[in-house]
Amino acid sequence: MNQARKTIAALKARELLKELNILEPDEIEVDLIAAYKNAPVRYEPLKGMDGRIVREGDAAIITVNSAITYEGQKRFVIAHELGHFFLHPKTRQLESVNQEQTTNWSDRQEIEEYEANLFAAELLMPSDMLGQMIKGQQPSFDLIDSLQKDFRTTLTATAVQFVLNTKEECAIVASSGRQRLWFILSPGFSFFMQADSYIHGLSCATEVGPNKRAARSSKVEADYWLEGYRGQHKAYITEDARYFPALNRSLSLLWIHDMI
């Protein structure tokens, strides 16, 4: 995906936050932001989708599936549709989104959906706010849990935004059925992910599942995830994994530290 388009997506969200003089996480009331921008939000039953935007000119209506009870998911759906509203005014007059799209951070998905996710993550978890909150903090899902509560968004989006803003060398990897689905690298990541998308059987990602939702180890062999470490059995990284039953998917937070 074109890096310039990624940058523009996040920049548009920052411009909106600056316009509204939003400085604290609890000021990010995404439904009020949408209403202010002439894109009011309503809640109705929707079949096969989490949200929808219908646009005409500079106005729109965002509809969120009333069956969604998770606040973080509702907020991300609204922010995602606002992303289409600001980023794709000529191509997205009628747009719907489902949970698969809002939790998919693969460059292989439709570029407009990826951009809308980037916009939503930056709008709900601004880099300047997040950067101050994670400064000097060790990467972990416990930290991401705390950030999720502060910003009231989804764990997947929070994990992605954390990795995009941390100074540590980190990656977030989604997997299902022993297959890697997608991964996001931190800006300073200087390693290469394994070319093979098959997940190693001794990784924390394969340890979690319906009967065990979380696993963490600071002695995961680097070769399980990274190229160039075959046979180096004392080269370790930290892996922190969570399982999401609703998605039948796990997320692994990889942290490369001085043990490697």
Secondary structure, DSSP 8 states (H G I E B T S, - for coil): --HHHHHHHHHHHHHHHHHTT--SGGG--HHHHHHHTT--EEEE--SS-SEEEEEETTEEEEEEETT---HHHHHHHHHHHHHHHHH-TTT-SEEEE-HHHHT---TTS-HHHHHHHHHHHHHHS-HHHHHHHHTT----HHHHHHHHHHHT--HHHHHHHHHHH-SSEEEEEEEETTEEEEEEE-TT--S-B-SS-B--TTSHHHH-BTTB-EEEEEEEEGGGTBTT-TT-TT-EEEEEEEEETTTTEEEEEEEE-TT-
